[in-house]
Amino acid sequence: MRTQSLADTASPSYRVRLEPLPPLDELGVRWQELERRSRCSFFISWRWIGPWLALISPLRHARLLSVSQGTRTIALGIFTQRRRFFGLGPLHLRLHEVGDKVLDSLTIEYNGLICEDGHEREALAAVLDHLAHNDKRWLTLYLPGMAADDVPFERVRALGMAMRSRKRAAHYIDLAELRDGGNDYLPTVLSSKARGAVRRTARKLQAGFGELCVTIAATIEERLAFFQAMVRLHESHWSEEEQDRGAFGNPRILRFHERLIAQSGDGEGAQLIRVNAGEHIVGYVYNLAWRDTLYFYQAGIDYRRFGDSGSPGLLLLTRAVEHALASGMARFELMAGDSAYKRTLGMAENKMVWLSLDRNGWASSLRRAWWRLKGEVQES
């Protein structure tokens, strides 16, 4: 099959196109049809991508990337195109990010193309080959928050571009393994020290405030109410500790989450959990549910009242994990980062990678000099 143009190219298997976005309702239909043939994460499902396109991504900068075999769509993705220096600088492409530090603090993880099962690595390799050889306009390509196992690094290196990557641990709990073995979470996974901290916290809360109670928001209205209360606790803690409003300080990000929650259904989308000690609210956990996996996204804890009660954060998350185990979920993702609490709660870890590719030339040489000056890691 022959090469078509700068807008589309073909390999022996795949045809790749980068084109303007269709209307979002039309794109949503195409995206969700492909979802049913994929094993995608929540973060590249339409439940995340739809609100992101509607409320976060400037549509004039977004392009639809498609990969097909004959008439069959194999993969889709959204690349944003931005130039720095008042639009006069080199072009940068980003997969499911916009290039704005605040807006990208949504922090997409388990990112990638929405792809028919079994084609993930080959389709991504075809996309990178197309962008490297058939679209000469861009300088840097960013692939943020990718599962390292899904990146064909040997094919990336063969493109001959400067590659920089930053890897982070992504801890998780294999609930299916626990369930199949007939094991409870706390005594099987946590160390004796961590179990003791959780149990002491529970005893202290019950003695001082009343019995512990876990409530799962059941309706859209209840989910939104739990979310708004969680945001208030989260911002109160961050403003005291960091002089910052935390993860939800930007109004567009707040609207994004409210849209995501409003569009969530039973069992898929936002899950909001509240833990009470008697009549007092200890805190909330905000998870994202997708198929058989829960992704821990954020929490809000009343540290003013309960901060001296031991480890209320560990208590909340262990209750959330225990609920997930009891409800039949297969996996609880603690997401990227090697924080002590994630190492404490997790059973195993994946690797997440933030990858950037630079074309060779004077502009990329200047960028590499800047990286070296800053002491950042570069791979080639």
C-alpha positions as CSV (number, residue, x, y, z in Angstrom):
1,M,0.0,0.0,0.0
2,R,1.5,3.4,-1.0
3,T,2.0,6.5,1.1
4,Q,-1.0,8.9,0.7
5,S,0.0,12.4,1.8
6,L,1.2,14.4,4.8
7,A,-2.3,14.0,6.2
8,D,-2.4,10.3,6.0
9,T,0.0,7.4,5.5
10,A,-0.1,3.7,5.2
11,S,2.1,0.7,6.3
12,P,1.6,-2.9,5.3
13,S,-1.1,-3.1,8.1
14,Y,-2.2,0.4,9.2
15,R,-3.4,3.6,7.7
16,V,-2.9,6.7,9.9
17,R,-4.7,10.0,9.6
18,L,-4.4,13.3,11.6
19,E,-7.4,15.6,10.8
20,P,-9.7,18.2,12.3
21,L,-12.2,17.0,15.0
22,P,-15.7,16.1,13.8
23,P,-18.6,17.3,15.9
24,L,-18.3,16.0,19.5
25,D,-21.6,14.0,19.4
26,E,-20.4,12.2,16.2
27,L,-17.0,11.6,17.7
28,G,-18.5,10.2,20.9
29,V,-20.4,7.6,18.9
30,R,-17.2,6.5,17.1
31,W,-15.2,6.5,20.3
32,Q,-17.6,4.5,22.3
33,E,-18.0,1.9,19.5
34,L,-14.2,1.4,19.7
35,E,-14.3,1.3,23.5
36,R,-16.4,-1.9,23.3
37,R,-13.6,-3.6,21.3
38,S,-10.8,-2.3,23.6
39,R,-9.4,-2.9,27.0
40,C,-8.8,0.8,27.6
41,S,-8.4,2.5,31.0
42,F,-11.0,4.9,32.4
43,F,-8.7,7.8,31.3
44,I,-9.1,7.1,27.6
45,S,-12.8,6.1,27.8
46,W,-15.4,8.7,26.6
47,R,-16.4,9.2,30.2
48,W,-13.1,11.1,30.7
49,I,-12.3,12.2,27.1
50,G,-15.8,13.7,26.5
51,P,-15.8,16.1,29.4
52,W,-12.1,16.9,28.7
53,L,-12.9,17.9,25.1
54,A,-16.0,19.9,26.1
55,L,-14.4,21.8,29.1
56,I,-10.6,21.6,29.0
57,S,-9.2,21.2,25.6
58,P,-9.3,24.2,23.2
59,L,-11.1,22.5,20.2
60,R,-9.3,24.8,17.7
61,H,-6.0,23.2,18.7
62,A,-7.3,19.6,18.8
63,R,-6.8,17.0,16.0
64,L,-8.3,13.5,15.7
65,L,-5.7,10.8,15.2
66,S,-7.2,7.6,13.6
67,V,-5.6,4.3,12.7
68,S,-7.5,1.9,10.4
69,Q,-7.1,-1.4,8.5
70,G,-9.3,-1.2,5.4
71,T,-12.6,0.2,6.5
72,R,-12.2,-0.9,10.1
73,T,-11.1,1.7,12.7
74,I,-8.4,0.2,15.0
75,A,-7.4,3.2,17.1
76,L,-8.3,6.8,17.9
77,G,-6.6,9.6,19.9
78,I,-6.7,13.3,20.4
79,F,-3.5,15.3,19.8
80,T,-3.4,19.0,20.7
81,Q,-1.2,21.3,18.6
82,R,0.3,24.3,20.3
83,R,3.1,26.8,19.6
84,R,4.9,28.8,22.4
85,F,6.1,32.4,22.2
86,F,2.8,33.9,21.1
87,G,2.3,31.3,18.4
88,L,5.7,32.0,16.7
89,G,7.6,29.1,18.3
90,P,7.9,25.5,17.2
91,L,4.9,23.2,17.1
92,H,4.4,20.7,20.0
93,L,2.0,17.8,19.9
94,R,0.5,16.3,23.0
95,L,-1.7,13.2,23.5
96,H,-4.7,14.0,25.6
97,E,-3.0,17.0,27.3
98,V,-3.2,20.7,26.4
99,G,0.2,22.1,27.4
100,D,-1.1,24.2,30.2
101,K,0.4,23.4,33.6
102,V,-2.8,24.1,35.6
103,L,-5.2,22.4,33.2
104,D,-2.9,19.4,32.8
105,S,-2.9,19.0,36.6
106,L,-5.9,16.8,35.9
107,T,-3.0,14.3,35.5
108,I,-4.1,11.7,32.9
109,E,-2.6,8.3,33.7
110,Y,-2.9,5.0,31.9
111,N,-3.0,7.2,28.8
112,G,-2.7,6.0,25.2
113,L,-4.8,5.5,22.1
114,I,-8.3,4.0,22.4
115,C,-7.4,0.8,20.6
116,E,-8.9,-2.5,19.5
117,D,-7.7,-5.2,21.8
118,G,-4.4,-6.8,20.6
119,H,-3.3,-3.9,18.4
120,E,-2.0,-1.5,21.1
121,R,1.8,-1.6,20.6
122,E,1.6,-2.0,16.8
123,A,-0.9,0.8,16.3
124,L,1.1,3.2,18.5
125,A,4.3,2.3,16.6
126,A,2.5,3.1,13.3
127,V,1.3,6.4,14.7
128,L,4.9,7.4,15.7
129,D,6.3,6.3,12.4
130,H,3.7,8.4,10.6
131,L,4.3,11.5,12.7
132,A,8.1,11.1,12.3
133,H,8.2,10.7,8.5
134,N,5.0,12.2,7.1
135,D,4.4,15.3,9.2
136,K,7.4,17.5,9.4
137,R,5.8,20.5,11.2
138,W,6.2,19.5,14.8
139,L,9.4,19.7,17.0
140,T,8.3,17.8,20.1
141,L,5.8,15.0,20.7
142,Y,4.6,14.4,24.2
143,L,3.1,11.1,25.4
144,P,2.2,11.7,29.1
145,G,1.2,9.1,31.6
146,M,1.6,5.9,29.5
147,A,1.9,2.4,31.0
148,A,5.5,1.6,30.3
149,D,4.6,-1.9,29.1
150,D,2.4,-0.4,26.3
151,V,5.2,1.7,24.8
152,P,7.3,-0.1,22.0
153,F,10.6,1.5,23.1
154,E,12.7,-0.4,20.6
155,R,10.5,1.0,17.7
156,V,10.7,4.5,19.2
157,R,14.5,4.4,19.4
158,A,14.6,3.2,15.8
159,L,13.0,6.5,14.7
160,G,16.3,8.2,15.4
161,M,14.9,11.1,17.5
162,A,16.0,12.4,20.8
163,M,14.0,10.7,23.5
164,R,13.5,11.8,27.1
165,S,11.5,9.7,29.6
166,R,10.5,10.0,33.2
167,K,9.3,6.8,34.9
168,R,7.2,6.6,38.1
169,A,6.0,3.7,40.1
170,A,2.2,3.0,39.9
171,H,1.2,0.8,42.9
172,Y,-1.9,-1.3,42.9
173,I,-3.9,-4.0,44.8
174,D,-4.8,-7.2,43.0
175,L,-8.3,-7.7,44.5
176,A,-8.9,-10.8,42.2
177,E,-5.9,-12.5,43.6
178,L,-7.0,-11.8,47.2
179,R,-10.5,-13.0,46.5
180,D,-9.4,-16.2,44.7
181,G,-7.1,-17.0,47.6
182,G,-9.9,-16.4,50.1
183,N,-7.7,-13.7,51.8
184,D,-8.7,-10.5,53.5
185,Y,-6.9,-7.3,52.5
186,L,-5.6,-5.9,55.8
187,P,-3.9,-9.0,57.3
188,T,-2.6,-10.2,53.9
189,V,-1.2,-7.1,52.4
190,L,-0.4,-4.5,55.1
191,S,2.6,-4.9,57.4
192,S,2.0,-5.4,61.1
193,K,3.0,-1.8,61.7
194,A,0.6,-0.5,59.1
195,R,-2.2,-2.7,60.4
196,G,-1.6,-1.5,63.9
197,A,-1.8,2.1,62.8
198,V,-5.1,1.6,61.0
199,R,-6.6,-0.3,64.0
200,R,-5.4,2.2,66.5
201,T,-6.9,5.0,64.5
202,A,-10.2,3.1,64.2
203,R,-10.3,2.5,68.0
204,K,-9.5,6.1,68.8
205,L,-12.2,7.5,66.4
206,Q,-14.8,5.1,67.8
207,A,-14.0,5.8,71.4
208,G,-14.1,9.6,70.8
209,F,-16.8,10.1,68.3
210,G,-18.8,6.9,67.6
211,E,-19.0,3.8,65.4
212,L,-17.4,4.0,62.0
213,C,-19.7,3.9,59.0
214,V,-18.9,3.7,55.3
215,T,-21.5,5.2,52.9
216,I,-21.3,5.0,49.1
217,A,-23.1,7.8,47.2
218,A,-26.0,6.2,45.3
219,T,-27.5,9.0,43.2
220,I,-26.1,11.8,41.0
221,E,-27.2,14.4,43.6
222,E,-25.5,12.5,46.4
223,R,-22.3,12.0,44.4
224,L,-22.2,15.8,43.7
225,A,-22.9,16.6,47.3
226,F,-20.1,14.2,48.5
227,F,-17.7,15.7,45.9
228,Q,-18.4,19.3,46.9
229,A,-17.9,18.5,50.6
230,M,-14.7,16.6,49.7
231,V,-13.4,19.6,47.7
232,R,-13.9,21.8,50.7
233,L,-11.9,19.5,53.0
234,H,-9.2,19.0,50.4
235,E,-8.8,22.8,49.8
236,S,-8.9,23.6,53.5
237,H,-6.0,21.2,54.2
238,W,-4.0,22.4,51.2
239,S,-4.5,26.1,52.0
240,E,-3.1,25.4,55.5
241,E,-0.2,23.2,54.4
242,E,0.9,24.6,51.1
243,Q,-0.8,28.0,50.7
244,D,-2.5,26.4,47.7
245,R,-6.1,25.3,46.8
246,G,-5.0,21.8,45.7
247,A,-6.3,19.7,42.9
248,F,-9.6,21.6,42.4
249,G,-8.6,25.2,42.6
250,N,-9.2,26.0,38.9
251,P,-12.9,26.5,38.0
252,R,-12.6,24.7,34.7
253,I,-11.2,21.7,36.5
254,L,-14.0,21.8,39.0
255,R,-16.6,21.9,36.2
256,F,-14.8,19.0,34.5
257,H,-15.3,16.8,37.6
258,E,-18.8,18.0,38.1
259,R,-19.6,17.0,34.5
260,L,-17.9,13.7,34.8
261,I,-19.8,12.9,38.0
262,A,-23.2,14.0,36.5
263,Q,-22.6,11.7,33.6
264,S,-21.6,8.7,35.7
265,G,-23.8,5.7,35.9
266,D,-24.2,2.9,38.4
267,G,-20.9,1.0,38.6
268,E,-19.0,3.1,36.0
269,G,-17.6,6.6,36.4
270,A,-17.2,8.5,39.7
271,Q,-17.5,6.7,43.0
272,L,-17.7,8.8,46.1
273,I,-17.2,7.2,49.5
274,R,-17.8,8.9,52.9
275,V,-16.5,7.6,56.2
276,N,-18.2,8.7,59.4
277,A,-17.3,8.3,63.1
278,G,-20.6,8.6,64.7
279,E,-22.3,11.8,63.4
280,H,-18.9,13.3,62.4
281,I,-17.5,13.0,58.9
282,V,-13.9,11.8,58.9
283,G,-13.5,12.3,55.1
284,Y,-14.3,11.3,51.5
285,V,-12.6,9.1,48.9
286,Y,-13.1,9.9,45.2
287,N,-12.5,6.9,42.9
288,L,-13.1,6.3,39.2
289,A,-14.7,3.0,38.4
290,W,-14.3,1.4,35.0
291,R,-15.2,-2.2,34.2
292,D,-13.5,-4.3,37.0
293,T,-11.0,-1.6,38.1
294,L,-11.2,1.3,40.6
295,Y,-8.7,4.2,40.2
296,F,-8.1,6.2,43.4
297,Y,-8.2,9.8,42.3
298,Q,-8.4,12.1,45.4
299,A,-9.5,12.4,49.0
300,G,-10.6,15.0,51.5
301,I,-10.1,14.5,55.2
302,D,-11.1,16.6,58.2
303,Y,-7.6,17.0,59.5
304,R,-8.6,19.9,61.8
305,R,-10.9,17.5,63.8
306,F,-9.2,14.2,63.3
307,G,-5.6,15.0,62.4
308,D,-4.4,13.9,65.9
309,S,-6.4,10.6,65.8
310,G,-3.6,8.6,64.2
311,S,-3.7,7.8,60.5
312,P,-7.2,8.9,59.1
313,G,-5.9,8.8,55.5
314,L,-4.8,5.2,55.8
315,L,-8.1,4.3,57.5
316,L,-10.2,5.9,54.7
317,L,-8.3,4.1,51.9
318,T,-8.3,0.7,53.6
319,R,-12.1,1.0,54.0
320,A,-12.3,1.9,50.3
321,V,-10.2,-1.1,49.3
322,E,-12.2,-3.4,51.5
323,H,-15.4,-2.2,49.9
324,A,-14.0,-2.8,46.5
325,L,-12.9,-6.3,47.4
326,A,-16.4,-7.1,48.8
327,S,-18.1,-5.6,45.8
328,G,-16.3,-7.9,43.3
329,M,-13.8,-5.5,41.7
330,A,-10.6,-7.1,40.3
331,R,-8.1,-4.3,40.9
332,F,-7.6,-1.1,42.9
333,E,-5.1,1.3,41.3
334,L,-3.3,3.8,43.6
335,M,-1.9,5.6,40.6
336,A,1.5,7.0,39.8
337,G,3.8,8.1,42.5
338,D,6.0,6.4,45.1
339,S,4.5,8.0,48.2
340,A,4.9,6.1,51.5
341,Y,1.2,5.5,51.8
342,K,1.1,3.9,48.3
343,R,3.9,1.6,49.1
344,T,2.2,0.7,52.4
345,L,-1.2,0.0,50.8
346,G,-0.1,-1.6,47.5
347,M,0.6,-5.3,46.6
348,A,2.6,-4.7,43.5
349,E,3.6,-2.0,41.0
350,N,3.6,-1.1,37.4
351,K,5.7,1.6,35.8
352,M,4.2,4.7,34.2
353,V,6.2,6.8,31.8
354,W,6.1,10.4,30.6
355,L,7.8,10.4,27.2
356,S,8.8,13.2,24.9
357,L,10.4,12.9,21.4
358,D,12.3,15.6,19.7
359,R,13.3,15.9,16.1
360,N,17.0,16.2,15.4
361,G,18.1,19.8,14.4
362,W,19.3,23.0,15.9
363,A,16.0,23.6,17.9
364,S,16.2,20.2,19.5
365,S,19.9,20.7,20.2
366,L,19.1,23.8,22.2
367,R,16.4,21.9,24.1
368,R,18.9,19.1,25.0
369,A,21.4,21.7,26.2
370,W,18.6,23.2,28.4
371,W,17.8,19.7,29.8
372,R,21.5,19.1,30.6
373,L,21.6,22.5,32.3
374,K,18.6,21.5,34.4
375,G,20.0,18.0,35.1
376,E,17.0,16.3,33.6
377,V,17.2,12.7,32.4
378,Q,17.4,12.1,28.6
379,E,17.5,8.7,26.8
380,S,18.4,8.1,23.3
